[in-house]
Amino acid sequence: MSDVIKLISPIDGSVYAERPALDGAAVEATVSAARSAQIGWAALSIAERVAYCEKALEALTAMNDEVVPEIAWQMGRPIRYGGELGGTTERTEYCAATAESALADIERTDKSGFKRYLKRVPLGIVMVIAPWNYPFMTAINTLMPALMSGNVVILKHAAQTLLVGERLAKAFEIAGLPKGVFQNIVLTHSGTEKLLGSGLIDHVNFTGSVAGGRAIEKALAGTFASLGLELGGKDPAYVRADADLNYAVENLVDGAFFNSGQCCCGIERVYVHESLFDQFVDGFVDLTSQYKLGNPLDVATTLGPMAQARFAAWVREQTQEALRKGAKGHIDTSTFAEDKDGSPYLAPQVLTDVNHQMSVMREESFGPVVGIMKVKDDEEALQFMNDSPYGLTASIWTEDVEAAAEIGDKVETGTVFMNRCDYLDPALVWTGVKDTGKGGALSEIGFHNLTRPKSFHFRVEH
């Protein structure tokens, strides 16, 4: 009897969906179908492969009215935000527009009598292990460039967003994608580890926790499969003395609390120059207090439940620890009726009088809480920004581009923003340092990480 994966909705704790996990024979059949399909798929031109992906995007677009409430039921994001079609479209269209140039042969013409060039060839079977927090966009980051590059893809989505993989499979089916080129599967953790250890997968992209990344690396040990990891984050913002105060407040509040703080590159800690500190905190608290926590199916709701009650429990624990150690909480959470212990519904919180001995300033929260610290200058801000085991993004709020570039060069991070945050630009590589992981998605580098270089060295005169 196979294991059953259940999706528990954060809205009301009900079982929203359940699917049987594949057994060993079904997994073998999936991999066999993928391997057989890859030969013909790679033989198509880049333009032909791109066209299939664009048709799948069209099919996904047509489903959006159904997808938006489905996402709310699965992981709690309010329907007022319209799902992930905007980012999914932007990333797919950018990949489609740049695939030819990113995958083009590189000619070496500096030696007469020879024809020499580097070609990028597909890796083979790419497995995408996708997370629940941005279930379409995080999958698309690897899925679309992998297919455009001539790979076949096996998607294993998070249990919390089981139906997303099915939506993607349906979109590719409508697009007429050859069978076996994209397959959505449901697996247990042990089943996933067994597949990874089989040596049958050529590349794995995983987005999730640091512990999950370590488990993936361990499962792949000795297989020589390539691996991309996007793991934890504790993304900082630094508000300099010359920042546009109101603009910084508005954008950083959104960067901290959008999606209930469940964003890989969401703002988790803020360092503010002492000359702006009091004004910044007042504005930040005022705007935060205006959130409406509630049922994500209500268009008035601006803050939905966290995906699981245990995630909310962790944020409550971090917040309480900080308060016990002397932090000040600026939001009266009792005014948010839905916020109750043991519930995934969690009110936003803004903390000051925090320090780096508190978990909330160093360990990933992934929820609606943010700590704000006063700093005296760039050097002190930089010291705090780098005092973290993670490094995905960092944002600097200033009118001085040169200062932002100078500080950015010293920040240990994958992406440096100036006057924006919580955004993924498909033209720039998405990568991290330290415990945030390794590899990179999107841009031409994303295509390169999903292919291998092959050299051609021909003597044409002898």
FIKOL-986731 format. One record per atom (N, C-alpha, C): residue in three letters; x negated, z, y negated. Coordinates in steps of 0.1 Angstrom, whole numbers, plus 5000, padded with zeros to 4 digits. Layout:
// FIKOL-986731
ALAXZY ...
// end
This chain:
// FIKOL-986731
MET499250005012 MET500050005000 MET499150004988 SER499349914978 SER498549894966 SER498850004956 ASP497850034948 ASP498050124937 ASP498950064926 VAL499650144919 VAL500550094908 VAL500050144895 ILE499850054886 ILE499350094872 ILE500650104863 LYS500750224857 LYS501950254849 LYS501550254834 LEU502350194826 LEU502250194812 LEU503250294806 ILE502750404801 ILE503650514795 ILE503650484780 SER504850464775 SER505050434760 SER504850554752 PRO504050554741 PRO503950664732 PRO505150694724 ILE506150594724 ILE507350614716 ILE508150734721 ASP508450724734 ASP509250834740 ASP508850884753 GLY507650844758 GLY507050894770 GLY507650824783 SER508450724781 SER509050654792 SER508050554799 VAL508250514811 VAL507450414818 VAL507950274812 TYR507150214804 TYR507650084798 TYR507349964807 ALA506349984815 ALA505949874825 ALA505149924836 GLU505249864848 GLU504349904858 GLU504049784867 ARG502749774871 ARG502349654879 ARG501449704891 PRO501549634902 PRO500649664913 PRO499249614910 ALA498249694914 ALA496849654913 ALA496549564924 LEU495649464921 LEU495249374931 LEU494449444942 ASP494649404955 ASP493849454966 ASP492649364967 GLY491749394977 GLY490549324978 GLY490649174981 ALA491649144989 ALA491849004993 ALA492348924980 ALA493148984972 ALA493648914960 ALA492548894950 VAL491648994949 VAL490548984940 VAL489548874945 GLU489348864958 GLU488448754963 GLU489048614960 ALA490448604962 ALA491048484959 ALA490948444944 THR491048544935 THR490948524921 THR489548464917 VAL488548534923 VAL487148484920 VAL486948344926 SER487448324937 SER487248194944 SER487948084935 ALA489148114931 ALA489848014923 ALA489047984909 ALA488548094904 ALA487748074891 ALA486547994894 ARG485748024904 ARG484547944907 ARG484847804909 SER485847774917 SER486247634919 SER486647564907 ALA487347634898 ALA487847564886 ALA486747544875 GLN485747624876 GLN484747614865 GLN484047484865 ILE483847424876 ILE483047294877 ILE483747184869 GLY485047174871 GLY485847074864 GLY486047104850 TRP486147234847 TRP486347274833 TRP485147254825 ALA483947284830 ALA482747254823 ALA482447114821 ALA482947024830 ALA482746884828 ALA483546824817 LEU484546894812 LEU485346844800 LEU484446844788 SER484846764778 SER484146774765 SER484546904758 ILE483646944748 ILE484047054740 ILE485347034733 ALA485546914728 ALA486746884721 ALA488046904730 GLU487846864742 GLU489046884752 GLU489247024754 ARG488247104756 ARG488447244759 ARG489047324747 VAL488547284735 VAL489047344722 VAL490547304721 ALA490947184725 ALA492347144723 ALA493247234732 TYR492847274744 TYR493647364752 TYR493747494745 CYS492747544740 CYS492747674733 CYS493647674721 GLU493647564714 GLU494547554702 GLU496047544706 LYS496247484717 LYS497647474722 LYS498147614727 ALA497247684733 ALA497547824737 ALA497847914725 LEU497147894714 LEU497447964702 LEU498747934697 GLU499147804697 GLU500447764693 GLU501547834701 ALA501347834714 ALA502347904723 ALA502448054720 LEU501248114717 LEU501248254714 LEU501948284701 THR501748194691 THR502448204678 THR503948204680 ALA504448114689 ALA505848104691 ALA506448234697 MET505648314704 MET506048434710 MET506048554701 ASN505548544689 ASN505248654680 ASN506448754678 ASP507648704676 ASP508748784674 ASP509048884685 GLU508648834697 GLU508848924709 GLU507649014711 VAL506448964707 VAL505249034709 VAL505149164700 VAL505549154688 VAL505449264678 VAL506149394683 PRO507349394687 PRO507949514692 PRO507349554705 GLU506849454713 GLU506249484726 GLU504949574723 ILE504149534713 ILE502949614710 ILE503349754706 ALA504449764698 ALA504849894693 ALA505249984705 TRP505949934715 TRP506250004727 TRP505050044735 GLN504049954735 GLN502949974744 GLN501950074738 MET501550054725 MET500550144720 MET500850204706 GLY502050184701 GLY502550264690 GLY502350204676 ARG501850084674 ARG501650034660 ARG502949994654 PRO503250034642 PRO504550004636 PRO504849844634 ILE506049814637 ILE506449664636 ILE506249614622 ARG506249694612 ARG506149644598 ARG504849564596 TYR503849584604 TYR502549524602 TYR502449384609 GLY503549354617 GLY503649214622 GLY502649174633 GLY502149264640 GLY501249234652 GLY499849184648 GLU499249104656 GLU497849064654 GLU497748914653 LEU498848844650 LEU498748694650 LEU497748644639 GLY497748714627 GLY496848664617 GLY495348664621 GLY494948774626 GLY493548784631 GLY493248694643 THR494248694652 THR494048604664 THR493948464660 THR494748424650 THR494748284645 THR493348254638 GLU492948344629 GLU491748324621 GLU490548304631 ARG490448394640 ARG489248394649 ARG489348264658 THR490448234664 THR490548114672 THR490247984664 GLU490847974653 GLU490547854644 GLU489147844640 TYR488447954637 TYR487047944633 TYR486247904645 CYS486547964657 CYS485747924669 CYS485947774672 ALA487247724670 ALA487547584673 ALA486747494663 ALA486647534651 ALA486047454641 ALA484547454642 THR483947554648 THR482447564649 THR481847544663 ALA482747524673 ALA482247514687 ALA481247404688 GLU481547284683 GLU480647174685 GLU479247204679 SER479147254667 SER477847284661 SER477147394668 ALA477947504672 ALA477247614678 ALA476747584692 LEU477347484698 LEU476947444712 LEU476047324712 ALA475747264701 ALA475047134700 ALA473647154706 ASP473147044712 ASP471747034716 ASP470847054704 ILE469647114707 ILE468647134697 ILE467447034701 GLU467246934693 GLU466246834695 GLU464946884690 ARG463846854698 ARG462446874693 ARG461846734692 THR461546694680 THR461046554678 THR459646544673 ASP458846654674 ASP457546654668 ASP456446614677 LYS456746564689 LYS455646514698 LYS456046374703 SER455246284699 SER455546144704 SER455346124719 GLY456146034725 GLY456046014739 GLY456846104747 PHE457646194741 PHE458446284748 PHE459846294743 LYS460746324751 LYS462146354747 LYS462346504751 ARG462546584742 ARG462646734745 ARG463846784737 TYR464646864744 TYR465746934738 TYR466247054746 LEU466947144738 LEU467547264744 LEU469047234745 LYS469547274756 LYS471047254758 LYS471647394761 ARG472847414757 ARG473547544760 ARG474547514771 VAL474347584782 VAL475247554793 VAL476047684796 PRO477247674802 PRO478047794804 PRO477447884815 LEU477848014814 LEU477348114823 LEU478048104836 GLY479348064836 GLY480148064848 GLY481448144847 ILE481448254854 ILE482648344854 ILE482448454844 VAL483248454833 VAL483148564823 VAL484348664826 MET484048784827 MET485148884828 MET485248964815 VAL486448974810 VAL486749044797 VAL487549164801 ILE486949284798 ILE487649414800 ILE488049464786 ALA489349444783 ALA489849454769 ALA490449594767 PRO490449644754 PRO491049774751 PRO492449754746 TRP493049874744 TRP494449874739 TRP494649874724 ASN493649914717 ASN493949944702 ASN494249814694 TYR493449704697 TYR493849574691 TYR493849484703 PRO494849484711 PRO494849424724 PRO494749274724 PHE495149204714 PHE495049054714 PHE493649024708 MET493349074696 MET492149034689 MET490949064696 THR490849184702 THR489649214709 THR489349124721 ALA490449084728 ALA490348994739 ALA489948854734 ILE490548814723 ILE490248674718 ILE488848664714 ASN488148774709 ASN486848764705 ASN485848704715 THR486148724728 THR485348674738 THR486048554745 LEU487348574747 LEU488148484755 LEU488048334750 MET488248314737 MET488348184732 MET486948114732 PRO485848174726 PRO484548114727 PRO484048094741 ALA484448184750 ALA483948164764 ALA484548044770 LEU485848024768 LEU486547904773 LEU486047774767 MET485847774753 MET485347664746 MET483947624751 SER483247724756 SER481847694760 SER481747644774 GLY482847634781 GLY482847584795 GLY482947694806 ASN483047814802 ASN483147924812 ASN484647934816 VAL484847994827 VAL486248044831 VAL486248194829 VAL487448244827 VAL487648384823 VAL488648454832 ILE488248574835 ILE489048674842 ILE489248784832 LEU490548814829 LEU490848924820 LEU491449044827 LYS490849154825 LYS491449284829 LYS491749364817 HIS493049374814 HIS493349454802 HIS493549604805 ALA493549674794 ALA493749824795 ALA495149844800 ALA495349954808 ALA496649994814 ALA497650014803 GLN497150064791 GLN498150094780 GLN498749964774 THR498149854776 THR498649724771 THR498649624782 LEU499249654793 LEU499349564805 LEU500049434801 LEU500949434792 LEU501749314790 LEU501049204782 VAL499949254775 VAL499149154766 VAL498549054775 GLY497949094786 GLY497248994795 GLY498348894800 GLU499548934803 GLU500548844807 GLU500948754797 ARG501048794784 ARG501348704773 ARG500348594771 LEU499048634772 LEU497948544771 LEU498048444783 ALA498248484795 ALA498348404806 ALA499548304805 LYS500648344799 LYS501748254797 LYS501448154786 ALA500748194776 ALA500348094765 ALA499447984771 PHE498548024779 PHE497647924785 PHE498347834795 GLU499347894802 GLU500147814811 GLU500947714803 ILE501547754792 ILE502347654784 ILE501347544779 ALA500147584776 ALA499147484771 ALA498747384781 GLY499047414794 GLY498647324805 GLY497247344810 LEU496647464807 LEU495347494812 LEU495247474827 PRO494147404832 PRO494047394846 PRO494047524853 LYS494647534865 LYS494747664872 LYS493347714876 GLY493247844874 GLY491947914878 GLY491047924866 VAL491247854855 VAL490347864843 VAL490547994836 PHE491748044834 PHE492048174829 PHE492948244838 GLN492548374842 GLN493448454851 GLN493448594846 ASN494648644845 ASN494848784841 ASN495048864854 ILE494348974855 ILE494449064867 ILE494749204863 VAL495249284873 VAL495449424871 VAL494649494882 LEU493849584877 LEU492949654887 LEU492849804883 THR492549884894 THR492150024892 THR490750034887 HIS490350144882 HIS488950164878 HIS488050134890 SER488350194902 SER487450174913 SER487450024918 GLY488549954916 GLY488649814920 GLY487849734910 THR487849774897 THR487049704887 THR485549724890 GLU485149844893 GLU483749874896 GLU483249794909 LYS484149784919 LYS483749704931 LYS483549564928 LEU484449504919 LEU484349364915 LEU483049344908 LEU482749434898 LEU481549414890 LEU480249424899 GLY480349514909 GLY479149534918 GLY478949424928 SER479949334929 SER479949234939 SER478949124937 GLY478449104924 GLY477549004921 GLY478248864918 LEU479548864918 LEU480348744917 LEU480648714902 ILE480448804893 ILE480748784879 ILE479448754872 ASP479448654863 ASP478248614856 ASP478048684843 HIS479048724836 HIS478948794823 HIS480148884822 VAL479948994816 VAL481049094813 VAL481049134799 ASN482149134793 ASN482349184779 ASN483349304780 PHE482849424776 PHE483649544776 PHE483749604763 THR484949644759 THR485249714746 THR485849844750 GLY485349964747 GLY485950084751 GLY484950204747 SER485050304755 SER484350434752 SER482850414757 VAL482050504752 VAL480650514756 VAL480550544771 ALA481350634775 ALA481350674790 ALA481750554798 GLY482750474793 GLY483150354800 GLY482050254800 GLY481350234789 GLY480250144789 GLY479150184799 ARG478850304800 ARG477850354810 ARG478350324824 ALA479650344827 ALA480150314840 ALA480050164843 ILE480250084833 ILE480149934835 ILE478749894838 GLU477749954831 GLU476349924833 GLU475949964847 LYS476450084851 LYS476050134864 LYS476650044875 ALA477950004873 ALA478549914883 ALA477849784885 LEU477249734874 LEU476649604873 LEU475149604878 ALA474649724879 ALA473249744882 ALA472749654894 GLY471749574892 GLY471249494903 GLY471849354905 THR472949334897 THR473649204899 THR473049094889 PHE472349144879 PHE471749054869 PHE472748984860 ALA473949024860 ALA474948974851 ALA474649014837 SER474848924827 SER474748964814 SER475849044809 LEU475649124798 LEU476649224794 LEU476749244779 GLY477949244774 GLY478249274760 GLY479049404759 LEU478649494751 LEU479349624750 LEU479649654735 GLU480949684733 GLU481249744720 GLU481949874723 LEU481249984719 LEU481650114724 LEU482050204712 GLY481650324711 GLY482150414700 GLY481650384686 GLY482350444677 GLY481950424663 GLY482350554655 LYS481650574644 LYS481850674634 LYS481550624621 ASP482350524617 ASP481950434605 ASP482050514592 PRO480950504584 PRO480950584571 PRO481250484559 ALA481650544549 ALA481750484536 ALA481050564525 TYR480350494516 TYR479650564505 TYR480250504492 VAL480750594484 VAL481350564471 VAL480350604460 ARG479650504454 ARG478650524444 ARG479250564431 ALA478450604422 ALA478950654408 ALA479550534401 ASP479150414403 ASP479650294396 ASP480850224403 ALA481350284413 ALA482450224421 ALA483750214412 ASP484550114415 ASP485950104410 ASP486750204417 LEU487050324411 LEU487550434418 LEU488950404425 ASN489850354417 ASN491150324423 ASN491150224434 TYR490350124433 TYR490150024443 TYR489650084456 ALA488550164454 ALA487950234466 ALA488950324473 VAL489650404465 VAL490650494471 VAL491650414479 GLU492250314473 GLU493350234480 GLU492850174493 ASN491650114493 ASN491150044505 ASN490650144515 LEU490050254511 LEU489550354521 LEU490650434528 VAL491750454521 VAL492850524527 VAL493450434538 ASP493650304535 ASP494050214545 ASP493050194556 GLY491750194553 GLY490750184563 GLY490650304572 ALA491050414567 ALA491050534576 ALA492250554584 PHE493450514579 PHE494750544586 PHE495550434592 PHE495150304589 PHE495850194595 PHE495750204611 ASN496750174617 ASN496850184632 ASN496550324637 SER497050424629 SER496850564632 SER495350604634 GLY494550524627 GLY493050554628 GLY492450504640 GLN493150434648 GLN492650384661 GLN492050244660 CYS491050234651 CYS490350114648 CYS488850124651 CYS488350034658 CYS486850044661 CYS486050054649 CYS486449984638 CYS485649994626 CYS486450064615 GLY487350154618 GLY488050234609 GLY487150334602 ILE487550374590 ILE486750474582 ILE486950614588 GLU485850674592 GLU486050814598 GLU485350914589 ARG484550874580 ARG483850974571 ARG483450904558 VAL483550984547 VAL483350924534 VAL482451014526 TYR481450954520 TYR480451024511 TYR480650974497 VAL480951064488 VAL481251034474 VAL480351094464 HIS479851014455 HIS478951064444 HIS479651174437 GLU478851284434 GLU479451404428 GLU480151374415 SER479851274408 SER480551244395 SER481951194397 LEU482251144409 LEU483551084411 LEU484351174422 PHE483751274427 PHE484251344439 PHE485651394437 ASP485851474426 ASP487151534425 ASP488251434422 GLN487951334414 GLN488951234412 GLN489251154424 PHE488251124432 PHE488451044444 PHE489251124454 VAL488951254456 VAL489751334466 VAL491251344461 ASP491451364448 ASP492851374444 ASP493551244447 GLY492951134444 GLY493651004446 GLY493850974461 PHE492851014469 PHE492850994483 PHE494051074490 VAL494051194486 VAL495151294491 VAL496551244487 ASP496651204474 ASP497951164470 ASP498451044477 LEU497650944480 LEU498050824487 LEU498250854502 THR497450934508 THR497650974522 THR498951044524 SER499351124514 SER500551204516 SER501851114516 GLN501650994512 GLN502850904511 GLN503150834524 TYR502250854534 TYR502550784547 TYR503850844553 LYS504550754561 LYS505750794568 LYS505450784583 LEU505350904589 LEU505150914604 LEU506450904611 GLY506550814621 GLY507750804628 GLY507750694639 ASN508950664643 ASN509150564654 ASN508650424649 PRO507650364656 PRO507150244651 PRO508050124651 LEU509250134657 LEU510250034657 LEU511050034644 ASP510950144636 ASP511550154623 ASP510750084613 VAL511249984605 VAL510449914596 VAL509950004584 ALA510550124582 ALA510050214572 ALA508850294576 THR508550294589 THR507450374594 THR506150304590 THR505250384585 THR503850334581 THR502750394590 LEU503150494598 LEU502150554607 LEU502850584620 GLY502550514630 GLY503150534643 GLY502450644651 PRO502850664664 PRO502250764673 PRO500850704677 MET499950794681 MET498750754688 MET499150704702 ALA498250624708 ALA498650554720 ALA498950654731 GLN498250774732 GLN498550874742 GLN498451014736 ALA499151104742 ALA499151244737 ALA497851304737 ARG497051264747 ARG495651324749 ARG494751284738 PHE494951164732 PHE494151114721 PHE494451204709 ALA495751234707 ALA496151314695 ALA495651454697 ALA495551504710 ALA495051644712 ALA493651654708 TRP492851544711 TRP491451554707 TRP491251554692 VAL492051484684 VAL491951484670 VAL492351614664 ARG493451674670 ARG493851814666 ARG492751914669 GLU492051894680 GLU491051994683 GLU489851984673 GLN489451854670 GLN488451834660 GLN488851894647 THR490051874643 THR490551924630 THR490552074629 GLN491052134640 GLN491052274640 GLN489652344640 GLU488752274647 GLU487352324647 GLU486752324633 ALA487052214626 ALA486552204612 ALA487152314603 LEU488452334605 LEU489152434596 LEU488552574600 ARG488352604612 ARG487752734616 ARG486352754610 LYS485652644608 LYS484252654603 LYS484252644588 GLY485352644581 GLY485352644567 GLY485852524559 ALA486252414567 ALA486752294560 ALA488152324554 LYS488452244544 LYS489752264537 LYS490652134541 GLY491852164546 GLY492752054548 GLY493652034536 HIS493751914532 HIS494551884520 HIS495951834522 ILE496351804535 ILE497651754538 ILE498451864545 ASP499651894540 ASP500551994546 ASP501251924557 THR500751934569 THR501251854581 THR502651904585 SER503052024580 SER504452064583 SER505551984576 THR505151904566 THR506051814560 THR506351684568 PHE505551664579 PHE505751554588 PHE506451614601 ALA507751594601 ALA508551664611 ALA508251624625 GLU507751494627 GLU507451444640 GLU506151504646 ASP505351554638 ASP504051604643 ASP504251744650 LYS504151744663 LYS504251864671 LYS503151864681 ASP502651984684 ASP501552004694 ASP502051944707 GLY501151874714 GLY501451804726 GLY502051664725 SER502351624712 SER502951494710 SER501951394705 PRO502151264708 PRO501251164703 PRO501451134688 TYR502551194682 TYR502851174668 TYR502051274660 LEU501051224652 LEU500151304645 LEU500051274631 ALA500251364622 ALA500151344608 ALA498751314603 PRO498551244592 PRO497251224587 PRO496651354581 GLN495351364581 GLN494751474575 GLN493451434568 VAL493251504556 VAL492051474548 VAL491351614547 LEU490051614550 LEU489251734550 LEU488151724540 THR487951834532 THR486751854524 THR486051984529 ASP484952014522 ASP484152124526 ASP483652114540 VAL483451984544 VAL482951954558 VAL481451944558 ASN480851944570 ASN479351924571 ASN479151864585 HIS477851834587 HIS477451764599 HIS477251854611 GLN477651984609 GLN477652074621 GLN479052064627 MET479951994621 MET481351984626 MET481551854634 SER482251854645 SER482451744653 SER483051624646 VAL483951664637 VAL484751564630 VAL483951474621 MET482651514618 MET481751434610 MET480751364618 ARG480651384631 ARG479651324639 ARG480151254651 GLU481151304657 GLU481751254670 GLU482951164667 GLU483151064674 GLU484250974671 GLU485551044672 SER486451024663 SER487751074662 SER488750984668 PHE488750854663 PHE489650754667 PHE491150794664 GLY491350854653 GLY492650904649 GLY492750924635 PRO493950974630 PRO494150984615 PRO493651104609 VAL492351124609 VAL491651234602 VAL490451174596 VAL490051224584 VAL488851174577 VAL488251294569 GLY486951304570 GLY486251404562 GLY485551344550 ILE485551414539 ILE484951364527 ILE483951464522 MET482751414519 MET481651494515 MET481051454501 LYS480651544493 LYS480051514480 LYS478551494482 VAL477951394476 VAL476551364476 VAL475951344462 LYS474651374460 LYS474151364447 LYS473451234444 ASP473151154454 ASP472451024451 ASP472450934464 ASP471950814462 ASP471850714473 ASP471050774485 GLU470050844483 GLU469150894493 GLU469950994502 GLU470651084496 GLU471351184504 GLU472551114511 ALA473151014505 ALA474250944512 ALA473650874524 LEU472550804523 LEU471950734534 LEU471550824545 GLN471050934542 GLN470651034552 GLN471951074561 PHE473051104554 PHE474251134561 PHE474851014569 MET474750904563 MET475350784570 MET474650754583 ASN473350784583 ASN472550754595 ASN472550874605 ASP473150984601 ASP473151094610 ASP474351084620 SER474250994629 SER475350964638 SER474750894650 PRO475250914662 PRO474750844674 PRO475350704674 TYR476250664665 TYR476850534665 TYR476450444653 GLY476750314654 GLY476450224643 GLY477150094645 LEU478450084640 LEU479249964641 LEU479249904627 THR479949964618 THR479949914604 THR479750034594 ALA479349994582 ALA479250094571 ALA479650024558 SER480350094549 SER480850024537 SER480250104525 ILE479850024515 ILE479350074502 ILE480150024491 TRP480650114483 TRP481550084472 TRP480850104459 THR480549984452 THR479749974441 THR479949844433 GLU479449834421 GLU479449714414 GLU478049654413 ASP477149714420 ASP475749674420 ASP475349604434 VAL475349474434 VAL475149404446 VAL473749434452 GLU472749434443 GLU471349464447 GLU471249604453 ALA471849694447 ALA471849834453 ALA472549834467 ALA473649764468 ALA474349764481 ALA473449704492 ALA472749594488 ALA471849524498 ALA470649614501 GLU470149684492 GLU468949774494 GLU469349894503 ILE470549954500 ILE471050064509 ILE471350004523 GLY472049894523 GLY472449834535 GLY471349804545 ASP470149764539 ASP469049734548 ASP468549864555 LYS468849974550 LYS468450104555 LYS469450174564 VAL470650124564 VAL471750184572 VAL471650134586 GLU471650224596 GLU471650184610 GLU473050144615 THR473350014614 THR474649974617 THR474649824620 GLY475749774626 GLY475849634629 GLY476249544618 THR477149604609 THR477649524598 THR477749614585 VAL477249564574 VAL477349634561 VAL478349564553 PHE479349634548 PHE480349584538 PHE480049634524 MET480349554514 MET480449604501 MET481849584496 ASN482449684491 ASN483849684485 ASN484849624494 ARG484649644507 ARG485749624517 ARG485349704530 CYS486349714539 CYS486049784552 CYS487049734562 ASP486849784574 ASP487849764585 ASP488249614586 TYR487349524587 TYR487649384589 TYR486549324597 LEU486949224605 LEU486049144613 LEU486049004608 ASP484948954603 ASP484748814598 ASP484248734610 PRO485048634614 PRO484648554626 PRO483448464623 ALA483048454611 ALA481748374608 ALA480548464609 LEU480748594611 LEU479548684612 LEU479648744626 VAL478448774631 VAL478448834644 VAL478948974644 TRP479749014654 TRP480249144656 TRP479349214666 THR478649314661 THR477649384669 THR477449524665 GLY476749604673 GLY476449744669 GLY475149784674 VAL474749904670 VAL473449964673 VAL473750104679 LYS472650164685 LYS472650294691 LYS473750304701 ASP474550404702 ASP475550424713 ASP476750334711 THR476850254700 THR477950164698 THR477850044707 GLY476650014713 GLY476549914723 GLY475449804721 LYS475749694727 LYS474749584726 LYS475449444727 GLY474749344724 GLY475349214725 GLY475949184711 GLY476749074711 GLY477449034699 GLY478448934701 ALA479548934694 ALA480648844696 ALA480848764683 LEU481548644684 LEU481848564673 LEU480648504666 SER480848424656 SER479848344650 SER479148254660 GLU478148174656 GLU477448094666 GLU476648184676 ILE476348304672 ILE475648394681 ILE476548434693 GLY477848454690 GLY478848484700 GLY478848364711 PHE478848244706 PHE478748134715 PHE477448134724 HIS476348164717 HIS475048174724 HIS475048284735 ASN475748394732 ASN475748504742 ASN476648474754 LEU477448364753 LEU478348324764 LEU477848204771 THR476648164767 THR475948044774 THR474548084777 ARG473847994784 ARG472448014786 ARG471647894782 PRO470447914776 PRO469747794772 PRO469047724784 LYS469047594783 LYS468447514794 LYS467547414787 SER466247404791 SER465347314784 SER465247184792 PHE465147074785 PHE464846934790 PHE463546884784 HIS462646854792 HIS461246814788 HIS460946684796 PHE461146574789 PHE460946434795 PHE459746364789 ARG458746324797 ARG457746234793 ARG458246094794 VAL458446024782 VAL459045894782 VAL457945784781 GLU456745824777 GLU455645724777 GLU454445774785 HIS453945694794 HIS452845744803 HIS452045624807 
// end
